[in-house]
Amino acid sequence: MPAPYSYDFRKKAIEAFKRGERKVNICRLLNISRNTLDLWLKREAETGDFQAKTATHKGPKPKIHDREKFRAFIIEHGSKTQKKMALLWGEE
């Protein structure tokens, strides 16, 4: 996934719009899509800021929820194969 535009870059676009520049001109000058500028303006109207959203957890959800329980399980059954350990663990 590409990195989000910097806050300074977003700020330049928003300030240009507030000065009265046309959206088309801003987008051409900064080489961004009209949808991108519209999303930034919408986010500012809703939240008061146009900061990029912070990333949440990426990838699949972890299958082991209780790490201490799993650590104790490994100490007890660490000499077994993964297949046998999976059967003993019992969770999906």
C-alpha positions as CSV (number, residue, x, y, z in Angstrom):
1,M,0.0,0.0,0.0
2,P,1.4,3.4,-0.9
3,A,2.3,5.9,1.8
4,P,-0.2,8.7,2.5
5,Y,0.5,12.2,1.4
6,S,2.4,14.3,4.0
7,Y,0.5,16.6,6.3
8,D,2.3,19.6,4.8
9,F,1.3,18.6,1.3
10,R,-2.3,18.2,2.3
11,K,-2.1,21.6,4.1
12,K,-1.0,23.3,0.9
13,A,-3.9,21.9,-1.0
14,I,-6.5,22.8,1.6
15,E,-5.1,26.4,2.0
16,A,-5.1,26.9,-1.7
17,F,-8.8,25.9,-1.8
18,K,-9.6,28.2,1.1
19,R,-7.8,31.1,-0.7
20,G,-10.4,30.6,-3.5
21,E,-8.4,28.6,-6.0
22,R,-10.4,26.2,-8.1
23,K,-10.3,22.5,-7.3
24,V,-9.3,21.7,-10.9
25,N,-6.3,24.0,-10.8
26,I,-5.1,22.7,-7.4
27,C,-5.3,19.1,-8.5
28,R,-3.4,19.8,-11.7
29,L,-0.8,21.8,-9.9
30,L,-0.2,19.3,-7.2
31,N,-0.8,16.2,-9.4
32,I,-3.5,14.7,-7.2
33,S,-7.0,13.5,-8.1
34,R,-10.1,15.5,-7.6
35,N,-11.4,12.7,-5.4
36,T,-8.4,12.9,-3.1
37,L,-8.9,16.6,-2.6
38,D,-12.6,16.1,-2.0
39,L,-11.9,13.4,0.6
40,W,-9.4,15.7,2.4
41,L,-12.0,18.5,2.5
42,K,-14.7,16.1,3.7
43,R,-12.5,14.8,6.5
44,E,-11.7,18.3,7.6
45,A,-15.4,19.2,7.7
46,E,-16.2,16.1,9.7
47,T,-13.3,16.0,12.1
48,G,-11.8,19.5,12.0
49,D,-8.5,18.1,10.6
50,F,-7.3,16.5,7.4
51,Q,-4.6,14.3,8.9
52,A,-4.1,10.9,7.3
53,K,-5.8,8.0,9.0
54,T,-3.5,6.0,11.2
55,A,-3.1,2.4,10.2
56,T,-4.8,-0.2,12.3
57,H,-3.7,-3.8,12.5
58,K,-2.7,-5.2,9.1
59,G,-2.8,-8.8,8.1
60,P,-4.7,-11.7,9.5
61,K,-6.0,-11.6,13.0
62,P,-3.7,-13.4,15.5
63,K,-4.9,-16.9,16.3
64,I,-3.3,-16.9,19.8
65,H,-5.1,-14.5,22.1
66,D,-3.6,-15.4,25.5
67,R,0.2,-15.3,25.1
68,E,0.9,-16.3,28.7
69,K,-1.3,-19.4,28.4
70,F,0.5,-20.3,25.1
71,R,3.9,-19.7,26.6
72,A,3.1,-22.1,29.4
73,F,1.8,-24.6,26.9
74,I,5.0,-24.4,24.8
75,I,7.1,-25.0,27.9
76,E,5.0,-28.1,28.7
77,H,4.6,-29.5,25.2
78,G,7.6,-28.0,23.3
79,S,9.1,-31.4,22.5
80,K,6.1,-32.6,20.5
81,T,5.6,-32.0,16.8
82,Q,3.5,-29.1,15.6
83,K,0.7,-31.4,14.5
84,K,0.5,-33.0,18.0
85,M,0.7,-29.6,19.7
86,A,-2.1,-28.3,17.5
87,L,-4.3,-31.2,18.6
88,L,-3.5,-30.6,22.2
89,W,-4.0,-26.9,22.0
90,G,-7.6,-27.5,20.9
91,E,-8.5,-24.0,19.6
92,E,-9.2,-23.2,15.9
